[in-house]
Structure formats: structure tokens, C-alpha cells
């Protein structure tokens, strides 16, 4: 089965929304409870793997050309994405090492070490910064794809025409 650019983009925006929503809910474990925090982030691993697979051709292509001729923005984006991947891997690993619900559920006892908590907190804080830069760098794509695959279908379902949508957007 061949995946078209359109279906890949639709799946990518859906997965990205899922990842971002999960991140917002799991961000502060004191708000949701540690169990929800841990289980959401474990589920986030699967969503992250899907996100990477949907971007795999870009990752391989830019990785192969990284030391060649590339626009500075593309090289920066590749470095940023690599840092996000490394940071998320550290967050997930240290999260497993300090797990209070997930690992015991699996019957695995992890010895408590305060270093893991410190690394987890530091990498989580770094993630917020890296995510902000990532979102800013991709904001144009986020807006375009959201309009095309989210807002336009909803407007069509509600019977709002393109002219009515443009008129609403033009008002201050």
C-alpha cells in the first residue's frame, strides 16, 4: 500500500495533535496524578515512533546531505529535531527509572536514585524550550495544514462557504 503525501500529512497532523495534547495533559504530574502522567507518556512513545516513521524519508535525506549544501534553516531544523529526539529519549528513560506506577505494574522494581529525578526534571524543562522553538519554526506549516485538513472540512460540514470564512478572517 502506497501512502500518498496527502494521507501522510493528514496522519502527521493527527499524530502531532495527539502528541501535543498528551504532552499538555501529562506535563504536570501533580495535576493529573502520577499514574495518568506515566501511562500517557508510555503511550506517547508509540505516537512519537509513528511521527518519526512518517518523517523518515526527510530524516534520511537530510542526514545524508547534512554536511553538503543545505539551506541554514533546514540544517538548524535537523539539529533541533535531533536534540528533541535525544532529549525525549532521556526524558522517557529517566521517567522509567523513577516510575512509581508503570514499572511496578510490570512487576519490575527499580531502585530509587535521586540522580534520575534531577536528570528527568532538567531534560523535561529543556524539552519545553526545544518544543517552543520547534513549534515556532514549523508555525507556517501548522497553520496551513490545520486550515486545509481541520478547519475547511469543519466549515464544509457546517455549510460555511469559503467566502464566509475569508470574510470572518478579515474582520479585526
Protein Blocks (a to p, Z undefined) as FASTA:
>chain_A
ZZdfklmmmmmmmmmmmmmmmmmmmmpmmlnopklmmmmmmmmmmmmmmmmmmmmmmmmm
mmmmmmmccdfklmmmmmmmmmmmmmmmmmmmmmmmmocklmmmnopacdddfklmmmmm
mmmmmmmmmmmmmmmmmmmmmmmmmmmmmmmmmmmmnopafklmmmmmmpZZ
